[in-house]
Amino acid sequence: MISTFCSTVVPPLLSGGFSYVSIVLRIKYDAFGQRVLVRNLVTAGNHTFSVEHLMLFKQNVYYEMDWSRFSCQKKKLDPSFIPMQVPADANHMGQVVIGSLSSWGMGVTVNTWYGALPPNGMYMHVFTDAGCFPATLLAFTPESGWTAVRSVATSGKSNSCVAYTVYWTSCAMSCASS
């Protein structure tokens, strides 16, 4: 006999699927040398691949290294370097708590900053109140489209921040026109 509770939650005929995808990104950032190294490790099903992007903003070039194919491509880089810091001309949008303040260590206070990028761009950056660690960096330029970087603290013994999501979109013209 099927219980009344289960029959209302799970339909008697059910089909579906499951897929496993794991993406780990690590960022090394050098504001003095204007360099960024993004290491990507992607696992999808039984396939794993690793790609690195070395961005050299002073030379306007970046290298895409695909370790699963042992290949390296040199590409032109957008010359605008967006440092991971609160710009001097930034406007303070507000302060919020992510999580809860009901118990110690249950939440984090963040500040949101925004401003303009020359000639027609804009940015919005979110930093923690304590330590000024970058949580989210968003930037838009008509030439490059949107760039978003979101950081979260790693679990375990390390308190370092690693990149959680890095997403570059080069469809700025088609997205802007639609």
KANORCOR-V828461 format. One record per pair of residues at least 24 apart in sequence whose ideal C-beta (glycine too) atoms are under 8 Angstrom apart, sorted by the first residue. I is the first residue (numbers start at 0). GAP is how many residues later the second one is. If there is no record, write none. Layout:
i-><I I>
gap-><GAP GAP>
//
This chain:
i-><18 18 19 19 23 24 24 24 24 24 25 25 26 26 26 26 26 28 30 30 30 32 33 33 37 37 56 77 77 77 79 79 79 79 81 81 81 81 81 83 83 83 84 85 85 85 85 85 86 86 86 86 88 89 89 89 90 92 94 97 107 109 116 132 133 139 140 141 141 141 142 143 143 143 144 144 144 144 144 145>
gap-><25 26 24 25 138 137 138 139 140 141 136 137 122 124 135 136 139 55 52 53 54 25 24 47 125 128 24 63 65 66 37 41 61 64 35 41 55 57 65 50 53 65 47 25 27 39 41 46 26 28 36 38 26 24 25 35 24 31 34 37 27 25 24 28 27 32 31 30 31 34 29 24 26 28 24 25 26 27 30 26>
//
